[in-house]
Amino acid sequence: MENYIFRARKMTWVAAVFCFFLSAMATAQERSALRSTAEVETQFKQGVDFFNAGRYEEALAVCDGLLQGEAKHQRVAAALYMRARSAYQLGRYETARAALDDLERDFPKSNYMQHGQALLGMIAFQKEEYLEAAVEFLLVIETGRNVTLRSQAMEWLRVVLDDYLPLNDLRRLRKSYAGPKGTPYVVLALARDEMASGIRESGEKLIDDFLRANPDTPLRAELEELRKTGGEPLVKAVRVGIVLPLSGIDADAGVGVYNGIKYAQLTSGTNNGGPAIEFVVRDSESSLLNALKVTQELLDDPAVVAIIGEVDNAATTAAAALANAKGVPFLAPVATENGIGALGENVFQLNADRERKSRALAEYAYKFLNARTFVTIAPQDDYGQQMADAFSAAIDSLGGEIFAQKWYYGEPQDLGRSFKAIRAAAFRRAHKDSLQLKLFPAGAASKIMDAEEVNIPVTNLNAIFMPLHQEDIRLVAGQRAYFNLQSAIIGGEYWYLPDLEKNRELQRYVDGAIFASDYFIDVENERYKQFRNDFRTRMGTTPEKWELLGYDAANLLFKAIQQGGRKRSQLRETLAKIDNFVGMKGEIALNNPAQVNSKVNILQIRGAQIVKLR
């Protein structure tokens, strides 16, 4: 094995304050040899802005433009480094390595060289080349001139040595590596592993020999303590990132989810027979851009094995895509948008997406309500479109008929034209039926084609699917009753209406409605009552939807960690096998190709109560 210390590129990297670093740093050699041009500076600044906004593809394109042909300007070294950083963020690790190789070859004295060594370590870590990663971090410790950077490299090195390198690799590293600053960390890790593996005499001798030769080592106390305790297995806390909107417009939801996570840690996280869980919490401030920034901070920490987040669908999608590119499992406790689970093998959507909810509702209506004829009315937005389209596709595949689809924009104050069109479509269909006279009250035959006669009920429509936002339900359900559509009501997730007992008028319009939901609270269930009472005592508030979603997400992750998922890849494999996890909000099953919860609660409104059908 080659001696890694002699093949060092001698680069270092600081992840923080990247925009200021790139803009300000240039070597004296570069400044004297190259002349600044406004065009290059403008283009480079644009690339930096793209990078800091999380627009890595565009940042990479700017770097490629700056490096075209035989580029000779004052920003070539910076562009090479930014190209490496942008490619790294996109998961294009070989492209990043190639850019750093070019930087070393063409600018051996550039200050950027110091900031590439740690990046090489992170690249090796992401590619699961853990011995190589350890070497790169050791070289940062030996050659880095920045105290903060060396401290960060020591933390990353410890993660790799303690959690990722097997005993044989530690021995190889000890034999080939001779750097005075990093060697104590290798000796500590190797001695611990040997003693924990039953080779106590070898571990003790390693410590004794090292302390004899290096009496002033900064790790002396740790080494002496290790020799005294006899190498008990190292049980480190597992670090989990949390990205939630703890301030801003979505703070109520974010704080609720976080309270559920904290409660889970208090009651389960330290009593599950596994390692302690350390949460690293970041506030996205209800901002998509900030969600990306804080997610990237967490992903740059090799000790973070998973991330839980976000609340907003768009922020969840963006953060999950970043995590997936870095091979870090990402648990989405709230999002229901279609396609999030499809971002990659590291993304787990703990709620059923809209497509699955709509399909479950269609199957229930067709099989259990014996419904065959349907209409839909939905808001013309992403939510309404996804729900209505998935429901219609499922009904078509089952053999049912959607004979009218209606959409609305904004607040649905007056949907008279839409409901009249639905009535007309129902009457036309009835008129074609040879038994159409049996569908209407006696004496109504002369009026069956008059859709304006709302006193004549429409009875040949089996069900109306209305995936509405909660604030629209009262308005639309009231108009549906006025236009006398005698059909089953099927709704979406937002039909889980609070305080129904206080609103008798709304009860009249929605009674009997069947809908899908990610969570269900049975207030009479003994398990829930114990949970609610203890939550109130410990957290000082009553748990509701958001708290339940956070609680279940944390407990599911604890279960996966307890089953041996302490590394990112192990955790991903364990999460992908989760089947029938019984949470407080309902069941969770992720063992499907999409890694989206396949369990859906089918509920019904009965008076002021909500009951579970299946």
C-alpha positions, 0 to 999 in steps of 0.5 A: 500500500502506498504511503498516503502522506506523500501523495497529498494534494495539500488542499483544504476547504471551508464549507461556510461562507462560500460566497465571500470566500470565492469572491475575495480570495486570490493569490498574490501570484494570480493578481500580479500575473493576470489582469481583471476584466469586468466581463469575467467578474460579472460572469463569475459573480453570477455563478457564485449567486447561482451556487448560493441559491442552490442552482447548481446546474446553472453555477456549473454552466457558468464555470464551464463558460469561464473555463472554455478553451485556453482560458487565461484570466484572473478567475480560472482557479476560482472557477475550477474550485467552484466547478468542483463544488457545484459538481459535488452538490449535484452528485457528480463526484468524478467531475468534481475530482477532475476539476480539483486535479486541474486546479492542482496541476495548473495552480499549485500555489493557489489558496484554493488548493487548501480548500479542495483537500477536505472536498476530496475527503467528502467526495470519497466519503460519499462514494463510500471510499472510507479509507480514502476519506480518512486519508484526505481528512488526515492530510487536512489536519496535517497541512491546513493553516486554518484552525477552524478547518482543522477542527472540522476535519478532526470531527469528520475524521473521528466519524470515519474512524469510529463508525466506518473503518473496519479493524483491518483498514485501521491497521493499514492506516496506522502502518502507512500514515506517519503525520504527527497531528493525525496519528493520535486519532488513528491510534485511539480508534485502532486501540479501541477496536482491538480491545473491543474485539478481544485483542486487549493486550495488543491495544494496551501495547499500542497505547503504551508505546504511543504515550511513551513516544508522545507524552504530550499528545492532546489525546493523552487523557482519552488514551489513558481512559481507554486503557483503564476501561479496557476498550468497552464498545464505543456507543456514540449518539446517532446524529439526525438532522431536522429541517422545519419552519420554526418561524415564518408563515408555516411556523405553527405546523413546523413547531407542532411537528418538532414538538412531536419529534421532541416528545418521541425522543423523551419517551422512546429515543433513549429507551429503545435499546439502541444508541442515543439520538442527537438531533441537529435542528435547523430552522428553514424560516418558512423559506424554500431558499433557506430550507436548501441552505440549512439542508446543505449544512446538514449534508456536509456533516458526515455524522448526520445519518438521516434528515427529517423535514419539511412541511411545505411540499416544495421545500420538501421536494427540494431538500429531499432531492439534495439529500438523495444526491448525497446518499442521506436518507430523507424522511418527509413526515408531512408532504403529500405531493405526487413524485417525492418518493420517486426522487431516489432511493434515499427519499421516504414519504411517510404520508400517502401521496395524492395519487394513492389517496385518490386510487384508494377512494375510487376503489372503496367507492366502486367496491363497497358503495357499488358506485358506477357513475361519478362526477368530479368538481375540484379547484384548478390547482396542482392539488385539485388536478392531481387528485381529480386526475388520479381518481378519474384514472382509477375509476376508468380502470375499474370500469366505472364512468366519469360523465362530468368534470368541473373546475373552479378558480379562486374562491368558489362563491358561485358554482351555479353554472358548474352544478347546472352543467352536472345536472344537465349531464345527469339528465341527458344520461338518464334520458338515454336509459330505457328505465329513465322514468323509474329514476324520477318521482311520479309526475316529473317525466315532463320536466326531466330535461329541465336542469333548472328545476332544482326541486327535481333530484338527480338520483342517477349519479352514484357519487361526486368526488370533491377534493377541496381545500378545507376553506372551500368545503362549506361553500361547495358542499352547500351548493351541492345540496342546493342543486339537489345531487342525491349522491354519495360525497367523496372528499380528499384529505382536507375533509378532516374538519375540526369542531364539527360539533359547533357547526350544525349547518356544516354538519348538514351539508357534509354528513355521510361524506367519505374521505381519505386521510393520512391520520385518524384520531380515535379519541376513545381509544385507550392508547391514544388517551394515554398518549394525549394525557402524557403529551399534555403533561410533558409538553404543555399542549394537546397533540394534534395533527402536526404533533402526531406526524412528527411523533410517528416520523421520529419513532419510525426512524428510532425503530430503523436505527434500533434494528442496526441502521447506524450508517446511511446505507444501512439506514436506507436499507432498513427503512425500505423494508418497513412494513405495517409500522403502527404509528399514532396517526395510522399505519406506515408501510414503505416496502414498495418501489416508490417508498411512499406510504401505501396505507390510507385511512378511509374515514366518514363524517357521521354527524359531528363525529369522524369514524374509520371505515377501513 
